[in-house]
Amino acid sequence: MEKLFSQVLLFQVRPDRQEAFETLMRRVQAEQEQLSGCRQVRYMKRSHIFDDVNSGEAPRALTKIVKCVKYFGLLTFDSAEDCGRATGWLFACYAKEITKMCIMPFDIHSGYEL
């Protein structure tokens, strides 16, 4: 059985650009889901934090923004080649627009699933 290839994206978005970023990423997600070899596309906004992981209590909601709002993307592909084509598409179509909303270039981490 061949392992799937995954990619995690980290975006550090300017606080005043949250709504525009979320609107754009909903459009990007819909397009990414149609790309060849793409199995799953999910995005999330970091909104909670654990104060004590050993206590077993639920994480608490973040109450203030200190510099940026973090968003994560998780994409799963049939192969590294499909991931490469999808990443090329993202950069060709949306990198400039996304980068303007971030405080720094977004991070990309890729690898085969365990």
Buried (B, 14 or more C-beta within 10 A) or exposed (E): EEEBBBBEBBBBBBEEBBEBBBEBBEEBBEBBEEBEBBEEBEBEBEEEEEEEEEEEEEEEEBEEEEEBBBBBBEBBBBBBEBBBBBBEBBEEEBEEEBEEBBEEEBEBEBEEEE
